[in-house]
């Protein structure tokens, strides 16, 4: 996103399971010697103490280890901030995208049983009225979905959660099928890796429909039952709810659990370290299981991932960056970060479950415990927090207009200020001085501008090298702006003049003569700085072919697909009341 006026922490969806979060290793050359055992319990415990007590990156973490010598669990921290009850191997966590491995295993097992064919069109296993997009005569298969190479986007375009704290709960089957029936693929199937929660959600729907049951029941009958995993479920019993660790955001504040009814195959499962160790035991061959052929099939398929020496298996990531093969998957929801992985050569497996959705997560812990050459994440230190009189903080409370479709709402709870952006969650900010504050959840800062009495008149958001001013507005004005945005989102009708503005901008960029008076002053300064890069991009794309309206985003911006001779852009635009462009964001589509 180039010029979009938004905070970087836009609604967290299921955490991308890409090894990009792990620091790179030297990837070439022969395999290095493999350790015969993982670090000791004392060593693991010290890692957890450092992650929780020193780095403040989690409230509680459970590590499970399986190796030739047996299984063990190391836990540190607590169930919830303020709740001193300890965690253990039976504590439950939302495991997020680790669910995708279970979905892929269901597909492989059903193929072994002759119930589906992995390379058959997935449309064969969906209701007949569902239209799955095709491209150049090629049709999406289970293999395409399970390797993130279907060409489907990360999320459906009509995914518009009413509650950012529980974003998937209101997305319906009807919405899913409506999106599929109207979506046009923008690249060939099976060609490029693009992580897709939508794809795995669709795969879970197809498998359940083929089996004549729901996804939760299918997982329980086909995987959890045979492997003896009583604590891996979507719907929790009263006893399981008592064992569920509360989820937390990066500020260690408790957040609601996520419910994922329709896209369940992408991330709806909850589980424990002990259950996931049983799952690893079967994958590593420590226990006999009729699922063994299906488990082996998950590793047999490989398609290129998103970086060298990293392939996409069915559900799993197959990582050979260090010379030794590591099979792994991570997950994340609003309040949890999780990891599961194993090294076939050493026959060591690791489970890492955290009840906090922090920057560090637990991917680095899991990979490091499997191969010590993977470095541990060391979060950058936060500035020292200053103490500010609550009476002074109260003068900052109010509404601030960053753009006509983007309002920052500042609230106070005792001595703690929080900021909530339009259609986003509320996050605490911390003082470094009387007027300067910073986020812990993202690299951004806020400075309040005040009058002679210390009353805030505006604020400046500092992010991504830009200083973005936001004037203070009264409550009535804020509500009027929010209601207008909500109506635009409901109506899904483009603003008059938005398409013409895009065409006009493209024409000016192609001629090398952009005119900045069409933008709001704040946006004009950003567009001017980025003009050389934007002009080069437009020149490279070639002749304009079409500008097609796709939807109105939750923030009120019109979303267009702009086709050129040599590529495609997604272009988001919002016009202010005076007709000037207030939001102008474009990105290349693969």
N, C-alpha and C positions, 0 to 999 in steps of 0.2 A: 504494500500500500504506500503510495507515494505522497500525496498531499492531503490525505484524509485527516480531518480534524477530529481525532478520537484518541482516547487513552488506549494504550497497548493491551490492557487487560480486559478486552472485550470478552463477553460471556464465555467461560470455560466450558468446552465440550469434552467428550471423552478424550483423555490424553493421547496424543499421537504416539504410537509405538514405533518410533524411529530411533535408531541409535545415534541420531545427531546430538542427543543430550549427553552421551558419553564421550569423553575426550578421546581423540584419535590415538591409535597406536601404530607402531611400525608394522606394516602389513605383509611385506614380502619375505621370501626366504623359507627355509625348512621349519617344520614345527619344533617348538622349543620343548624341553622336558616338561612333563606334566606332574604336578604334585599329587601324591597319593592320598592326601587328606586336606580338608579345609582348615583354616585357622582354628585355634582352640576357643573354647567357650569364653575364657578370660579375655582373649584378644578381641573377640566379637563384641563382648560386653563393653569393652573400652571404646570401640568404635561407636556404639550406641550412646554411651555417656557423652561422648564428644558431640555427636549429632544433635542430641536432645538438650543437654544441660549447657553446653558451651555455645554451639552454633544456633540453638533455638530453632531448629528446623523441623521439629516434630514434638508431639505430646507423648506418643508412645510408638514403639517399633517392635515387631516380633520377627526374628530370623529363624528359619528352619533349615537344617542341614541334613542331607542324606549322602552317605558315602559307603565304601565297602565295609567299614567298621560298624555301621548302624546309622540310626537317626538320632538327632538331638534338636532341642529348641532353646533359643536364648531370647529373652524378652527384657525390655527395660522401658520405664515410663508408666503411664496410667491410661485408663479408659477414656478419660475426659479431663479437660482443664478444671481443676478444683476437686476432682474425684480421685482419691488416692488408691482406689482398687487397682491392683496390678494386672498386667496382661499375661497371657500364657498361650500355649499351643492351641487351645480351644476357643480363644477370642475370635470373633468374627469381624471381617472387614468387607467393605465393598471392594471388589477386585477389578472393576472397570473392564478395560479391554483385554484382560486375560481371558474373559469370557469368549473372545474370538477363537481361542485355541479349542475350547469345548465345542463351539459351533463347527469348526473345521473337522474336528474328530467325529462329530455326528455325521457330517457329510461323507467322510471316508468310510465309516462303519456302515452307513446305509448303502454305499456303493459295494462294499464287501458282501452285503446281504442280497444284492441284486435289486434293491428298491429304487435306486437312482443310478444314473451314469454321470460321472463327474464332468465329462466333456460334452454332455448333452445340453441344449438350451435350457436355462433355468426356468423359462416360461412354461416348460412342460409340467412343472411341479407347482404352479400357481393357479389360482382360479382362472377360468378361460376368459373372463372379461378384462383381465389385467394385461395391458400392453407394455412389454418390456422394450426399451429402446434398442434399435439395431443400427449398424453402420456398414455401408458398402456390402450388404448381404451377409455380414457376420453377426452372430447372435451371442449374447453373454451366457457363459456357462458357470457352473459351481467353481471350477478351477479359477476362472477369471475373478470371481468375487472373493474367493479365499486367499488370493495372492495380491489383492488391491490393484488389479490390472484391468478392471472391467470398463474403465472410462467414466464410471459414475463419479460424481463429486463427493467430497467429504461428507456433506450434509445435504438433504433435499432443500431446494430453493423455497419451498413453502413451510419450512421449519421456523415458526415464529412463536416462541414460548411466551406464555402469559406470565409465568413466574420464573425469573432468572435463577432463583434458588433451587428450583426443581424443574429444569428446563424440558425434560422429555415427557413429563407426566401427561400432558394434554395433546400430544401428537397422536393422531388416529390412523388406523389402517386405511380409512378412506382417503386421508391426506396423502399417505404413502403411495397408494395405487394411482391417485390422481396425478401426483408428480411424475411417476414413472411413465404414465400414458402420454404426458405432454412434453417430457424432456427429450432434447435432441443432443446426442453425443457429439462432442467437439473433437474427438480424436479416435483413432482405430482401437479396437478391443484387443487386449493382450499385449500391447506394445510398451506401455509405460506405467511404472509404479506411481500411484497416487492414493494415499491412505484414505479409506472410505468407511466411515461408520455406517453410512447408508447401505453400502454393499453388503456388509456383514449382517445388518438388520434385515435386509431383503433375503439373504441366504437363510437366516433363521426362520423367517416366515415361510419360505418355500419348503424347507425340510419338515416343519411342523404340519403344513398343509398336506404334504405327501404322506406323512405318517398318520394323519387323521386325528391329531391332538394339538395341544398348545406347546410352545417352546419349553416352558418350565417343566412340564410333565415328561417331555421327550428327554431332556437332559437327565432328569432323575432316574428314569427307567433304563436308559441306554448306557449311561456313564456312571452316575453316582451310586446306583444300586449295585451293579457288578463290581465296582471298585471299593465298595464299603465306605463311601464318603457321606456320612449322615449330616454334615454341617455345611454342605454346599447346596444352596437353594436360592431362589428368587424371593419367594414368600416365606417369611420366618415364623416359626412357632413362638409362643411366649418365652420358652426357655432360650431359644436362639436370640430373641430380642434382648434378653438380659445379658447375653454374652457379646452383643454387638458393641464394638468400640465406637464412640461418637466421632464423627468427622469434624475436622477443623480446617480453617483457611490458613493462609501463610502467616497471619497475625496471631495464630493459635486461639482463635475464637471459634466456638462451636457453630457448625452450619447444619442445615437440614440434610437428611438422607435423600438420595436420588431414586426415583421410580422410573423405570424404562419399559413400559408395557409393549409397545409395538416394535421398537428396534432392539428388543431384548437380546438378540444374537450378537449385538455389538458390545454389550457391557452391563447386563443386568444382574449378574451373579454376585452373591456374597459367599465367602468361604473363610476357612481358618488355616493356619499353618499346618496343623496335623493332617487335615484333609488334603491339602495340596502336596504334602510329602507323600501321601498315598498315591496321588496322581503321578508324581515323579518316579516313585518306586516302580510303577507299571511301565512308564516310558523307558526307564533305565534297565528293565529286565530283572529287577530284584524280586518281583512277584509275577506269577503267571496270570494271564488275563486273556479272555477271548478277544479283547480289543487290541491285542498286540499287532496284528496285521494292519489295522487301521492306523495305529500310532506310527508304524513304520512308513506308511504311505504319506503321512504329513511331511516327512523329511525327504521323500523321494522326488517330490515336485519342487523345482527351483526356478524362480524367475528373478531377473535383476532387481535389486532394491534401489534405494535412493542415494547410495554412496558405494564406492568400490569395496569389494570383499564382503558385501552384505547382500544376501539374497532373501527373497520372500518365499518361504515354504507355504504349505497350507496352514494358515493361522500363525505359525511360528516365524521368528526372525532367525535366519541361519547366518551366523557371524564367524568369519574366518580372518578377521583383521590381525589377529595375533599369531596366525599360523595354525592354531588349534581351533577346531570347530566348537562353537558354543551355540546352543539352541536356546532361545529365550523369548520372552514377551513381557511387556510392562502394561500397566493400566493406571488410570487416574480418573477420579470423579471430583465433585466439588469439595470433598473433604478427605480424600484418601489418595495415596500413591502406593503402587504395588509392583512386584517383580517376581517372575518365576523363570528358572533357567537350569540347564544342565550341560555338562561336558561329557559327550559319549565316551571319549578316550579314557578319562580318569574315573568315569562313573560317579561323579559328584554332582549333586543337585542342590540348588539354593532357592529358598522362598524368602522374600522380604516384604513385610506388610507394615505400612505406616498409616496412622489415623490423622494425617495432616497433608493437605495439598500444598506443599512448599516448593520453592524453586529447586532445591536440591533433590527432593524425592528420594528414591531408594535404588534407582537403576545403577548408580555408581557403586553402591554397596554390594548389590547382587553380582555385578560383573567382576568387581575386585575380589570377592570371596571365591569366585570360580577361577580367576586368573589374576594374580597380584600385580601383573603389569598394567592392568586397567587402573588408572589413578582415581583416587577419591576426590569428589567435588569439594572445593573449599570456597564457600560463599564469601563474596566481598563484604567487608565490615560495613555496618550502617553507621551514620553519623551519631554522635552523642546526643541523647534526647534532653532538651532543656525543659525547665518547669515554667509554665505560664499561668498567670492568675486567671481563674475561671471567669471572672468578670470581664477581662480583656477578651477571652475566647468568645464570650457571648456576643461581642460586637462584630464578630465575623460570621455569625450564624445568618443564613439567608440563601437567596437564589442568585446564580450568576450565569449570564448568557454568554456561552463560548461561541455559539452560532445560533441562528434561529431554530435549528432542530437539535440543539445539544446544550442542555442546562446542567450545571453543577449545583447540587443542593448540599449545603454545609449545615451540619447539625452538631449539637454538643450533648454529651452525657457526662456530667461532672467535669472532670479535667481532661476529657478526651474529645477531640474534634474528629468527625468523620465526613467523608465526601462521597456523594452518590451521583453518578452521571446518568443521563437519560437511558432508560432500559438496561441499566447495569446494577450490579450489587453495590452495597455501601461498604467502603473501606476506611479504616482509621488512617489518620495522618498524624505525624509526630513532629513536635517543634524542635527547631535548631536555634531559634531566637523568637522574639515576641511576634514577628510577622512572617517568618519563614518556616515551612513545614515540608516533610518528605513522606512518601509512601514506602512501606516495606515490601508491598506486594509487587511493585513495579518500579523501574528506575524513572521516577518523575517527582517533581517538587512543585510547591505552590507558594507564591508570595502574595500577601494581602496588601493592597494599597489603601491607606486610610486618610481621613480628613483630620482637622486640627483637634477634634475631640476623640480621635482614635477609632471612629466608626468606619468600617470597611466600605469603600465605594466601588471597589473592583478587586479582581485577583488576576494573577498571571500564572498560567500553567507552563512550567518548564519541562519539555520532554523532546527527546530525539533531536537535540540541538536547536529547538525552536522555543520562542517565548510567545505564548498565545494569550492575549488579554481577554478577560471576560468581565463585562460590566455588571454591576449589581442591579437586579430588577425586583419589583415588588411581587407579592404573591399572586395578585390578580393577573399581571402580565405573564408570569410563569405558567399559570394554569391555562391561560388562553393559548399560549404556544404549544403546551403539551396536548391540549384537546385538539388543536389543529393537526398536529402530527398523528395522533391516534386516529383521527378521521381519515387522513390520507392513507394510513396503513390499512385501515378497514376497507376503504373504497378501491384501493389498488389501481388508481388512475394517475397517469403521469401529469406533472405540472405543465400547464401551457408554456411553451417556450423552451422546455428543457432539451428536447431533441434538437431544436434549431440552434441552441447554444452550443451543443456538442459539435454539430456540423460546422458552425462558425469558427469554433476554436481549432478544429482540425484544419480547416482551410487556411487560417492565419498561420498555424504552425508549419504547414507545408510550404507557405510562401516566405517563412522566416520573419514574419511581422506580427507577433502576438501583441494584442492591445489589452493592457491591464486594467483599464477603467471599467471593464465588464465585471470585475470581481470586487468583493468587499475589500476594504483596505487591508485587513489582517490577512486575508487569503491572497491578495495581490502580491504582497511581499514574499510569501512562500512560493507562489507560482513563478515569480520573477527569478528567484534563486534557482529553481529547478528547470527553467526554460531550456537551457542548452541540452540537458539530458532528455527532456521530453521531446524536443525538436528532433534529436537524433533517433529516438525511438520511432516517432511517426514517419520519418524519412525511410527508415529501414522496413517498415510495414508496407509501404507502397500505396497504391491507389485505394481510396475508400470504396467499399462495395455496398455496405448496408449498415444501418443503425436500427436495432430492434429493441423495443421496450420489453423487459422481462418481468419486473415487479417493482413494488415500492418496499424498501427495507424497513425494519422496525424503527429506525431513526428518522424515517421520512424521506430519505434520499431516493430518487428514481434510479433504477439499475438498468443499464442498457448493455446489450452485446453489440460490439462494433467490429464488423468484419472488414479486413483489408485484404489486399492481394496476397500478402505474405504472412498473415497471422490475424489473431483475434484479441481484442481488449474487452475487459469488463470495465464499464465507466459508470461511476456513481456521481450524481449531480443533485444539488438542492439550490433552489432560487429563493432568496430572501424576499420580504415584502416589497422592497424597492426594485425587484427584478434582477438584482445583481447576484452573481454566483457566490454562494456562501460555502458550499462544499463541492469539491471537484477532485475525485479520486479515480485513478485508473490503474489497472494491473493487467499484465499479459496473461492470457489463458493458454494452457498447454495444447 
